[in-house]
Every structure is written in structure tokens, then in C-alpha cells.
């Protein structure tokens, strides 16, 4: 069964250490959930690992297959930083009760406005005959999550930069 390729990018105006600290901050992760319109969420975060459980409304294009709500489990593990502050990590996304999974590699490195964060991997829904169609319909909602992270991250960093000025 084919897997759909996922590729997303964030570009934050801060150095890699500050961006990593933000991406592993429980308050930041909660803010992303709130901005996403999640119905509920739970967050546990350390500098090496974060776990987020999010209950959300099912995107309308797949609602007839999945019901009104779904619970997304997000697990991120970070490797130690390199001398320049760059890091790699993994993001595993699963949907509780569904054969849906995203396996994503994260590359955080200096560049762009300060730090680039690239997400590359694949997404699959293992349902005979319908999996590919469901993947195509669900992928835009998955990618929207990275856009929300960019928006919340820009606001988060601007607030902290203003406080330290």
C-alpha cells in the first residue's frame, strides 16, 4: 500500500536553541492546540520528548468515515544538538482507533529568519480500497497543523522578544 509523502516547513525568527525550547514547552504546545480549535488536549513535555493527546472535530471530508471527533496522539523525540544548535528528531502521529499513522523526520537548523524546521515523512491510512482516498482527503488538515504551529510560534517568539527588550 502506497504512503502519501508529507513535507512542511517552519521558519522562525530566533536561534535554534530558542526555537527548540519553544517547541518543547508545554505552554507553547497547549497554545497550538487552542489555536487549532481542539476540543481538549493533554501535554507532557521535556527538552528530549513531548507527547500531546488532542481531541478535535473530524475534518468534514472524512467525517463520514471517522465520526464527529478524533483523538490524535503526537509523539516527538529530539536528538542532542550539534555544535551549531541544529537538531534532528522524529514525529510520530497516530489516530486513536484508526489505522492512520504519520512517520516524520524533523530537521531544526540555523537559516531563514533564524531557524528553519523541516518536516519530511509519510502518512498512511491502512484501509483496503479507501486508504489512498482517505489519505488525500486528510492530508490538508494534517499540513494545516504545521501552519498553525508557524503562526503560534511567530506570536510566541515576538512576545518573548518584546519582554526581553
C-alpha positions in Angstrom: 0.0 0.0 0.0 1.4 3.4 -1.0 2.1 6.1 1.6 1.5 9.8 1.0 4.5 12.0 1.3 4.4 14.8 3.8 6.5 17.9 3.6 6.2 21.0 5.7 8.5 23.9 6.7 8.5 26.4 9.5 10.8 29.5 9.6 11.2 31.2 13.0 12.9 34.5 13.9 15.0 33.1 16.7 18.1 31.0 17.1 17.9 27.2 17.2 18.2 26.9 21.0 15.3 29.3 21.5 13.2 27.5 18.8 13.9 24.1 20.3 13.0 25.5 23.8 9.7 26.8 22.4 8.9 23.5 20.5 9.3 21.6 23.8 7.5 24.0 26.1 4.2 22.6 27.4 2.6 26.0 27.3 3.5 26.6 23.7 2.2 23.1 22.7 -1.0 23.9 24.5 -1.3 27.2 22.7 -1.0 25.4 19.4 -3.8 23.1 20.4 -6.0 26.0 21.5 -5.3 27.9 18.2 -6.2 24.7 16.3 -9.6 24.7 17.9 -9.1 21.4 19.7 -11.9 20.3 21.9 -9.5 19.1 24.6 -5.8 18.3 24.9 -3.1 17.0 27.3 0.5 17.8 27.0 3.7 16.4 28.6 7.0 17.9 27.6 10.7 17.8 28.3 13.6 19.0 26.2 14.0 15.5 24.7 10.5 14.3 24.4 7.0 15.7 24.1 3.6 13.9 24.0 0.4 15.6 23.0 -3.1 14.0 23.0 -5.6 16.1 21.1 -9.3 15.6 20.7 -10.6 17.5 17.7 -13.5 17.8 15.3 -13.0 15.5 12.4 -12.3 17.3 9.1 -15.6 17.3 7.2 -14.1 15.5 4.2 -13.5 12.3 6.3 -16.2 12.7 8.9 -18.5 10.0 7.4 -15.6 7.5 7.8 -14.3 8.6 11.2 -17.2 10.1 13.1 -17.6 13.6 14.7 -14.4 13.7 16.7 -11.0 12.0 16.6 -8.1 11.8 19.0 -4.7 12.5 17.6 -1.6 11.3 19.5 1.6 13.2 18.8 4.9 11.9 20.0 8.2 13.9 19.3 11.6 12.8 20.3 14.7 15.0 19.9 18.3 14.1 19.5 21.1 16.1 21.1 22.1 19.4 19.5 25.1 19.7 17.2 27.7 22.5 17.8 25.7 25.0 15.7 22.5 24.2 17.6 20.9 22.1 14.9 19.0 19.0 15.9 17.1 16.2 14.4 14.1 14.4 15.8 11.1 12.2 15.0 7.4 12.9 15.0 5.0 10.0 15.2 1.3 10.8 14.7 -1.4 8.3 15.2 -5.2 8.5 15.4 -6.7 6.5 18.2 -8.8 3.7 17.0 -7.8 4.1 13.3 -5.1 2.6 11.2 -3.7 6.1 10.4 0.0 7.0 11.0 2.5 9.6 10.1 6.2 9.0 10.5 8.1 12.3 10.1 11.7 13.3 10.4 12.4 16.7 11.9 15.4 18.8 11.0 15.9 22.0 13.0 18.8 24.1 11.8 20.1 27.7 11.5 18.8 29.5 8.5 15.9 31.6 7.1 14.8 34.3 9.6 16.9 32.5 12.3 15.9 28.8 12.4 14.4 26.5 9.8 12.4 23.5 10.9 11.7 20.9 8.1 9.2 18.1 8.5 9.5 15.2 5.9 8.0 11.8 6.0 4.9 9.9 5.1 1.3 9.4 6.1 -0.8 6.4 5.6 -4.3 5.1 6.4 -4.4 1.4 6.0 -7.9 0.7 4.9 -8.4 -1.6 1.9 -9.6 0.2 -1.2 -10.3 3.5 0.6 -6.9 4.2 2.3 -5.4 6.3 -0.6 -8.6 8.4 -1.0 -8.8 9.0 2.8 -5.1 10.0 2.9 -5.6 12.5 0.1 -8.6 14.0 2.0 -7.0 14.0 5.4 -3.6 15.3 4.3 -4.6 19.0 4.0 -5.8 19.0 7.7 -2.5 17.4 8.7 -0.5 20.0 6.9 -2.6 22.8 8.4 -1.3 21.8 11.8 2.2 22.9 10.7 0.9 26.2 9.5 -0.8 26.8 12.9 2.5 26.0 14.6 4.2 28.7 12.5 1.5 31.3 13.4 1.6 30.5 17.1 5.4 30.3 17.1 5.7 33.7 15.5 3.4 35.2 18.1 5.2 33.3 20.9 8.6 34.5 19.9 7.5 38.1 19.3 6.1 38.2 22.8 9.2 36.9 24.4 11.5 39.1 22.3 9.4 42.2 23.4 9.7 41.1 27.0 13.4 40.8 26.8 13.9 44.2 25.0 
